[in-house]
Amino acid sequence: MPLIRIDVPATLPTESWRQAVDVVYEALLSEFGVPEHDRFAVVTSHEPPGLQIDPSYLGIARSENAVIIQITLNAGREAALKRAFYAAVASGLESRVGVKRSDVVINLVEVAPENWSFGDGIAQYAPG
C-alpha cells in the first residue's frame, strides 16, 4: 500500500538510493506490518536550490545533506507506531547510508484504501 518518495541532494551517491529505500521499506514491514513485496518507491535527486530544507526549524540543526521522505499509505495507524517508524528510518539511514538523524525529514500522507490501483485499472483495496 505505501508509496515511498525520497528527495535527496545531488551529493548523495546513486549507490545509496537503493539502501535508503531498503531502510524505509524494512521499517514499513517491521513497524507498520505492510505486506511483503509491497514496495513502490521513487527517488529524486536535486541540485541546489531544488531541495530547500530549513537548517534550524524546531531547533534541529540540519545540513545541506538533508533528505525528505514522503510516504502515502492507508490511514489508521496510531501515533506510537508512527514514532517507532520515524526512529527506525532515522537510525537506519544514519547507520546504513550515512545520513545524519537530524537530516531526515519524514511526512506521512494518509489516504483511504479506495485511493489505490496497483494495475489493471482496478481499485484492489476498495470496499464493495
Sequence and secondary structure as in RCSB ss.txt:
>XXXX:A:sequence
MPLIRIDVPATLPTESWRQAVDVVYEALLSEFGVPEHDRFAVVTSHEPPGLQIDPSYLGIARSENAVIIQITLNA
GREAALKRAFYAAVASGLESRVGVKRSDVVINLVEVAPENWSFGDGIAQYAPG
>XXXX:A:secstr
  EEEEEEETTS THHHHHHHHHHHHHIIIII   TT   EEEEEE TTSS   SSGGG    TT EEEEEEEES
   HHHHHHHHHHHHHHHHHHT   GGGEEEEEEEE GGG   STT  TT   
